[in-house]
Amino acid sequence: YQEAVIDELESLDSIPKSLLDSGGLRIFTNLDMDTQTKMEESMKEHVLEDDTQVASIVIDPNTSKVLALAGGKNYAKSQYNRVTKAKRQVGSTIKPFLYYSALANGMTASSTFKSEETTFVFQENKTYAPTNYGNTYGNKDISMAAALSYSDNIYAVKTHLFLGENTLVNTMKNVGLKESLSPNPSLALGAVEINMFDYANAYTTLASGGEKNDIYFINRIEDIDGNIIYEHKDKKNQVLDPSLVYILNEMMSNTYNYSFVDYNSPTVLYLNGKLSRKYALKSGTTDNDYWIAGYNKDALMLVWAGNDLNEKAPKAYSKIIKDIWLDTVEDYLKDHEDTWYELPSDVVAVPMDPISGKYNA
């Protein structure tokens, strides 16, 4: 966290380099020491004695303040900050942005595509044949809500191609992602390397109800005499439809919902019964990476695990990062009121079958 603060300090054009070199500055940061400590303790408790690394970041979505950060699992052994420096494939954690795009283009939580083995054919007979995890398919029409709960890859690619590959690219840019993405079929499955800090910035837009506001470490800076020479100023901008973000966040709470157990199970069902309140959650898995992103209106946390040399990480880390997320977020929110996003006046709940998306009379 301290190194990230120094990096941000050096990037501030309003602070002359001569002043930086002279020292004597008092820097007030957004560090929440209790949360930082809890996160580090949880990492030490759960990680394995191996070469796999873990990185994480905690943000207050209301203010975009970075509350805690771990760039690796042992600073004494490696000072490389994987949150601010590294780029990793993000896997299925990109799907919430895809499904926001779908909602913004007329689809609903009950819109269906068929979950089945599919080979997509493009110009010049080029093909793309994604598979579902464990080769598990419904072989039937499933709702968007179910597809997000199961992280169904076929549904995601069908949605992506139906909308047009540039739609997701534009959405990611709109929510504040600085990484330049290329439109291609595999983008729907997160087959793209993104820096975690940049990615957390994009996720904060979802967690804040669609309000873009760059995440940051430094609140204000004073000189040796106590004069304020820098103070952070928010640049909030409502870039997403809050009603559609509400629907998306509701769908993301189904990733641990037993009502969706059918031919498949929700991807974060492991956390069901361990959560004290409602969250929007999405996991992601690539050949070499494990991700969990989860939030409510008061806390956002991303945790990643993988190997610096891009070698395969033990499957146990799929559970380990969920435990780290759970320990840290639940501890941070223990003294907060249990609140969820307010139901927008133009959003109406209708009883539907969760899997088929058909109306339940």
C-alpha positions as CSV (number, residue, x, y, z in Angstrom):
1,Y,0.0,0.0,0.0
2,Q,2.8,2.4,0.9
3,E,4.5,1.9,-2.4
4,A,1.3,2.4,-4.3
5,V,0.9,5.7,-2.4
6,I,4.3,6.8,-3.4
7,D,3.5,5.9,-7.1
8,E,0.4,8.0,-6.9
9,L,2.2,10.9,-5.2
10,E,4.8,10.9,-8.0
11,S,2.0,11.0,-10.6
12,L,0.4,14.2,-9.2
13,D,1.3,17.1,-11.4
14,S,0.3,19.6,-8.8
15,I,3.1,18.6,-6.5
16,P,6.5,20.0,-7.7
17,K,9.3,17.4,-7.8
18,S,11.5,19.8,-5.8
19,L,8.9,19.6,-3.0
20,L,8.9,15.8,-3.2
21,D,12.7,15.7,-3.0
22,S,12.9,18.1,-0.1
23,G,10.7,15.9,2.1
24,G,8.6,17.1,5.0
25,L,5.3,16.3,3.4
26,R,2.5,14.9,5.4
27,I,0.4,12.5,3.3
28,F,-3.0,11.5,4.5
29,T,-4.1,8.2,2.8
30,N,-7.3,6.1,2.7
31,L,-5.7,3.1,4.4
32,D,-8.0,1.3,6.7
33,M,-5.5,-0.4,9.0
34,D,-8.0,-2.8,10.5
35,T,-9.0,-4.1,7.1
36,Q,-5.4,-4.3,5.9
37,T,-4.5,-6.3,8.9
38,K,-7.5,-8.6,8.6
39,M,-6.7,-9.2,4.9
40,E,-3.1,-10.1,5.6
41,E,-4.0,-12.4,8.5
42,S,-6.5,-14.2,6.3
43,M,-4.0,-14.6,3.5
44,K,-1.4,-16.1,6.0
45,E,-4.0,-18.4,7.4
46,H,-5.3,-19.8,4.0
47,V,-2.5,-19.7,1.4
48,L,-0.3,-22.8,0.7
49,E,3.5,-23.0,1.1
50,D,4.1,-22.9,-2.7
51,D,5.0,-20.6,-5.5
52,T,1.4,-19.4,-6.1
53,Q,0.9,-15.7,-5.5
54,V,-2.2,-13.9,-4.2
55,A,-3.1,-10.3,-4.6
56,S,-6.1,-8.3,-3.4
57,I,-7.7,-4.9,-3.2
58,V,-10.5,-3.5,-1.0
59,I,-12.4,-0.3,-2.1
60,D,-15.3,1.8,-0.7
61,P,-17.6,2.1,-3.7
62,N,-19.3,5.2,-2.2
63,T,-16.0,7.2,-2.3
64,S,-13.7,5.1,-4.5
65,K,-11.2,5.1,-1.7
66,V,-8.7,2.2,-1.7
67,L,-8.9,0.9,1.8
68,A,-6.4,-2.0,1.7
69,L,-4.1,-3.7,-0.8
70,A,-1.8,-6.7,-0.9
71,G,0.4,-7.0,-4.0
72,G,1.6,-10.5,-3.1
73,K,1.4,-13.0,-0.2
74,N,4.8,-12.3,1.3
75,Y,6.3,-8.8,0.9
76,A,9.6,-9.9,2.6
77,K,10.1,-12.5,-0.3
78,S,8.7,-10.4,-3.2
79,Q,8.1,-6.7,-3.3
80,Y,6.5,-6.9,-6.8
81,N,3.0,-5.3,-6.6
82,R,0.8,-7.6,-8.6
83,V,-2.2,-5.3,-8.1
84,T,-0.7,-2.2,-9.7
85,K,2.0,-3.8,-12.0
86,A,0.9,-7.2,-13.3
87,K,-1.6,-8.1,-16.0
88,R,-3.5,-11.4,-15.9
89,Q,-6.3,-13.0,-17.8
90,V,-9.6,-12.1,-16.0
91,G,-11.7,-15.1,-17.1
92,S,-15.4,-15.1,-16.4
93,T,-15.3,-12.1,-14.1
94,I,-15.8,-10.1,-17.2
95,K,-19.3,-11.5,-17.7
96,P,-21.2,-9.0,-15.5
97,F,-20.0,-6.3,-17.9
98,L,-21.2,-8.4,-20.9
99,Y,-24.6,-8.9,-19.3
100,Y,-25.0,-5.2,-18.4
101,S,-24.4,-4.6,-22.1
102,A,-27.1,-7.1,-22.9
103,L,-29.6,-5.5,-20.5
104,A,-28.8,-2.1,-22.1
105,N,-29.6,-3.5,-25.5
106,G,-33.1,-4.8,-24.7
107,M,-32.4,-8.2,-23.2
108,T,-33.7,-9.1,-19.8
109,A,-32.7,-11.5,-16.9
110,S,-35.2,-14.0,-18.5
111,S,-33.8,-13.8,-22.0
112,T,-32.8,-17.3,-23.2
113,F,-30.2,-19.0,-25.4
114,K,-29.6,-22.7,-25.6
115,S,-26.8,-24.1,-23.5
116,E,-25.3,-26.9,-25.7
117,E,-22.0,-27.8,-27.3
118,T,-21.5,-25.2,-30.0
119,T,-19.0,-24.5,-32.7
120,F,-19.2,-20.9,-34.0
121,V,-18.3,-20.5,-37.7
122,F,-17.0,-17.1,-39.0
123,Q,-15.8,-15.8,-42.3
124,E,-13.3,-17.9,-44.3
125,N,-14.5,-20.9,-42.3
126,K,-12.7,-19.9,-39.1
127,T,-14.2,-21.6,-36.1
128,Y,-14.4,-21.1,-32.4
129,A,-15.5,-23.9,-30.1
130,P,-15.6,-22.8,-26.4
131,T,-16.6,-25.3,-23.8
132,N,-18.4,-25.0,-20.4
133,Y,-16.4,-25.9,-17.3
134,G,-16.6,-29.7,-16.8
135,N,-18.3,-30.0,-20.2
136,T,-21.6,-29.5,-18.4
137,Y,-24.5,-28.3,-20.7
138,G,-28.2,-27.9,-20.1
139,N,-29.0,-28.9,-23.7
140,K,-32.0,-26.6,-23.3
141,D,-32.8,-22.9,-23.2
142,I,-31.6,-21.2,-20.1
143,S,-32.2,-17.7,-18.8
144,M,-29.5,-15.0,-18.5
145,A,-29.9,-15.2,-14.7
146,A,-29.1,-18.9,-14.9
147,A,-26.2,-18.4,-17.3
148,L,-24.6,-15.9,-15.0
149,S,-25.1,-18.1,-12.0
150,Y,-23.5,-21.1,-13.7
151,S,-21.0,-18.9,-15.7
152,D,-22.2,-20.7,-18.9
153,N,-19.6,-20.0,-21.6
154,I,-21.9,-20.9,-24.5
155,Y,-24.6,-18.4,-23.4
156,A,-21.9,-15.7,-22.9
157,V,-20.4,-16.1,-26.4
158,K,-23.9,-16.2,-28.0
159,T,-24.8,-13.0,-26.2
160,H,-21.5,-11.4,-27.2
161,L,-21.9,-12.2,-30.9
162,F,-25.6,-11.3,-30.8
163,L,-24.7,-7.8,-29.5
164,G,-21.7,-7.4,-31.7
165,E,-18.1,-7.8,-30.4
166,N,-17.5,-4.0,-30.1
167,T,-20.4,-3.7,-27.6
168,L,-18.4,-5.2,-24.7
169,V,-15.3,-3.3,-25.7
170,N,-17.3,0.0,-25.5
171,T,-18.9,-0.9,-22.2
172,M,-15.5,-1.7,-20.6
173,K,-14.2,1.7,-21.9
174,N,-17.3,3.4,-20.6
175,V,-16.9,2.1,-17.0
176,G,-13.4,3.4,-16.8
177,L,-11.1,0.6,-18.0
178,K,-7.9,2.1,-19.4
179,E,-6.7,-1.1,-21.0
180,S,-7.4,-1.2,-24.8
181,L,-9.4,-4.3,-25.7
182,S,-9.7,-5.9,-29.1
183,P,-13.2,-7.1,-30.2
184,N,-13.1,-10.9,-30.7
185,P,-15.3,-13.9,-29.7
186,S,-13.1,-15.0,-26.7
187,L,-13.4,-11.5,-25.0
188,A,-16.8,-12.7,-23.6
189,L,-14.9,-15.3,-21.6
190,G,-12.2,-12.9,-20.3
191,A,-9.4,-14.2,-22.5
192,V,-7.6,-10.9,-22.1
193,E,-4.9,-9.7,-19.8
194,I,-5.9,-6.7,-17.6
195,N,-4.2,-5.0,-14.7
196,M,-6.0,-5.6,-11.4
197,F,-6.0,-2.0,-10.3
198,D,-7.4,-1.0,-13.7
199,Y,-10.0,-3.8,-13.4
200,A,-11.0,-2.8,-9.9
201,N,-11.6,0.7,-11.2
202,A,-14.1,-0.8,-13.7
203,Y,-15.8,-2.9,-11.0
204,T,-16.2,0.1,-8.8
205,T,-18.5,1.5,-11.4
206,L,-20.8,-1.5,-11.0
207,A,-20.6,-1.4,-7.2
208,S,-21.5,2.3,-7.1
209,G,-24.6,1.8,-9.1
210,G,-23.1,2.9,-12.4
211,E,-21.1,6.0,-11.2
212,K,-17.6,6.2,-12.6
213,N,-15.0,7.7,-10.3
214,D,-11.3,6.8,-10.3
215,I,-10.1,4.8,-7.3
216,Y,-7.3,6.5,-5.3
217,F,-5.0,6.2,-2.3
218,I,-4.2,9.8,-1.3
219,N,-6.8,12.0,0.4
220,R,-4.8,15.1,1.0
221,I,-1.2,16.4,1.4
222,E,0.1,19.1,3.7
223,D,3.5,20.8,3.8
224,I,5.7,21.0,6.8
225,D,3.7,24.0,8.1
226,G,0.3,22.2,7.8
227,N,-0.8,24.0,4.7
228,I,-2.9,21.9,2.4
229,I,-1.1,21.7,-0.9
230,Y,-3.2,18.9,-2.4
231,E,-6.7,17.6,-1.8
232,H,-8.4,14.8,-3.8
233,K,-11.4,15.9,-5.8
234,D,-14.0,13.4,-7.0
235,K,-14.8,13.3,-10.7
236,K,-18.0,11.3,-10.4
237,N,-19.9,10.6,-13.6
238,Q,-23.1,8.5,-14.0
239,V,-22.1,6.4,-17.0
240,L,-24.5,3.4,-16.6
241,D,-28.2,3.2,-16.2
242,P,-28.7,2.6,-12.4
243,S,-31.9,0.6,-13.0
244,L,-30.0,-1.9,-15.2
245,V,-27.1,-2.0,-12.8
246,Y,-29.6,-2.9,-10.0
247,I,-30.9,-5.8,-12.1
248,L,-27.4,-7.0,-12.8
249,N,-26.4,-6.8,-9.1
250,E,-29.5,-8.9,-8.3
251,M,-28.5,-11.5,-10.9
252,M,-25.0,-11.6,-9.4
253,S,-26.4,-12.5,-6.0
254,N,-27.6,-15.7,-7.6
255,T,-24.1,-17.1,-7.9
256,Y,-24.7,-18.6,-4.4
257,N,-28.4,-19.2,-4.6
258,Y,-29.7,-22.8,-4.1
259,S,-32.8,-22.0,-6.2
260,F,-30.5,-22.2,-9.2
261,V,-29.3,-25.8,-8.5
262,D,-30.4,-27.8,-11.6
263,Y,-28.2,-29.6,-14.2
264,N,-25.5,-27.4,-12.8
265,S,-24.7,-25.5,-9.6
266,P,-24.0,-21.8,-9.0
267,T,-20.3,-21.1,-9.1
268,V,-20.0,-19.5,-5.6
269,L,-22.4,-21.8,-3.8
270,Y,-19.6,-22.6,-1.5
271,L,-20.2,-19.3,0.3
272,N,-23.9,-19.9,0.8
273,G,-24.7,-19.9,4.5
274,K,-21.4,-18.1,5.3
275,L,-22.5,-14.7,4.3
276,S,-24.1,-12.3,6.8
277,R,-25.7,-10.2,4.1
278,K,-26.4,-9.9,0.4
279,Y,-23.6,-9.5,-2.1
280,A,-23.1,-9.4,-5.9
281,L,-20.4,-12.1,-6.6
282,K,-18.6,-13.4,-9.6
283,S,-15.8,-15.9,-9.8
284,G,-13.4,-16.5,-12.7
285,T,-11.1,-19.3,-13.7
286,T,-8.6,-19.5,-16.5
287,D,-5.9,-22.2,-17.1
288,N,-3.6,-20.4,-14.7
289,D,-5.7,-17.9,-12.7
290,Y,-8.3,-17.8,-10.1
291,W,-10.5,-14.7,-9.4
292,I,-13.2,-13.6,-7.1
293,A,-14.9,-10.2,-7.3
294,G,-17.7,-9.3,-4.9
295,Y,-19.4,-6.3,-3.5
296,N,-22.4,-4.5,-2.1
297,K,-23.0,-0.8,-1.8
298,D,-20.4,-0.4,1.0
299,A,-17.5,-2.7,0.0
300,L,-15.8,-4.1,-3.1
301,M,-13.0,-6.6,-3.0
302,L,-11.1,-8.4,-5.7
303,V,-8.8,-11.3,-5.0
304,W,-6.6,-13.1,-7.5
305,A,-4.3,-16.1,-7.3
306,G,-1.8,-17.4,-9.9
307,N,1.8,-18.1,-10.6
308,D,4.2,-15.3,-11.7
309,L,5.6,-17.6,-14.4
310,N,2.1,-18.4,-15.6
311,E,2.3,-22.0,-14.5
312,K,-0.8,-23.8,-13.3
313,A,-1.9,-23.0,-9.7
314,P,-3.3,-25.7,-7.4
315,K,-7.1,-26.0,-7.7
316,A,-7.3,-25.4,-3.9
317,Y,-6.8,-21.7,-4.6
318,S,-10.3,-21.5,-6.1
319,K,-11.6,-21.9,-2.5
320,I,-8.7,-20.1,-0.8
321,I,-9.4,-16.8,-2.5
322,K,-13.1,-17.1,-1.6
323,D,-12.1,-17.6,2.1
324,I,-9.8,-14.5,2.0
325,W,-12.6,-12.5,0.4
326,L,-15.2,-13.7,2.9
327,D,-13.0,-13.0,6.0
328,T,-11.9,-9.5,4.9
329,V,-15.2,-8.1,3.6
330,E,-17.3,-9.6,6.4
331,D,-14.9,-8.1,9.0
332,Y,-14.9,-4.7,7.3
333,L,-18.7,-4.6,7.2
334,K,-19.4,-6.0,10.7
335,D,-20.2,-2.6,12.1
336,H,-22.0,-1.4,9.0
337,E,-25.8,-1.4,8.6
338,D,-27.0,-4.3,6.5
339,T,-28.1,-2.5,3.4
340,W,-28.6,-3.4,-0.3
341,Y,-29.2,-1.2,-3.3
342,E,-32.5,0.6,-3.3
343,L,-35.1,-0.7,-5.7
344,P,-35.5,1.8,-8.6
345,S,-39.1,2.9,-9.3
346,D,-39.0,1.6,-12.8
347,V,-37.9,-1.9,-11.9
348,V,-40.7,-4.4,-11.3
349,A,-40.3,-7.9,-10.0
350,V,-42.1,-10.7,-11.8
351,P,-42.2,-14.4,-10.6
352,M,-40.2,-16.4,-13.1
353,D,-38.7,-19.9,-13.3
354,P,-35.0,-19.2,-12.6
355,I,-33.7,-21.7,-15.1
356,S,-36.0,-21.4,-18.1
357,G,-37.0,-17.8,-17.6
358,K,-40.6,-18.6,-18.1
359,Y,-43.4,-16.8,-16.3
360,N,-44.6,-18.5,-13.1
361,A,-48.3,-17.8,-12.9
